[in-house]
Amino acid sequence: MKLSNYLKEKGQTSIEYMLMIVVCVSLGLTFFKSFQKYLLTNEDSYINVHMQFYKAMFDPQFQYKKFRLPR
């Protein structure tokens, strides 16, 4: 049956809820992918910048901790 036939019957509300859930899930996945690129996987991401700072601070070749303030 066509979608228009379902919208005329008593189950119209359940169809609308299912469509709303599909839209919310797809928006959530899109947001999560862009959020993941921004914070985690990008080389210039927020977390990677801080991890590079901590790697330089605890560099084993100097045997001492370097305390540098990030700009």
Secondary structure as UniProt FT lines:
FT   HELIX           3..8
FT   TURN            10..11
FT   HELIX           12..36
FT   HELIX           37..41
FT   TURN            43..44
FT   HELIX           46..57
FT   TURN            60..62
//
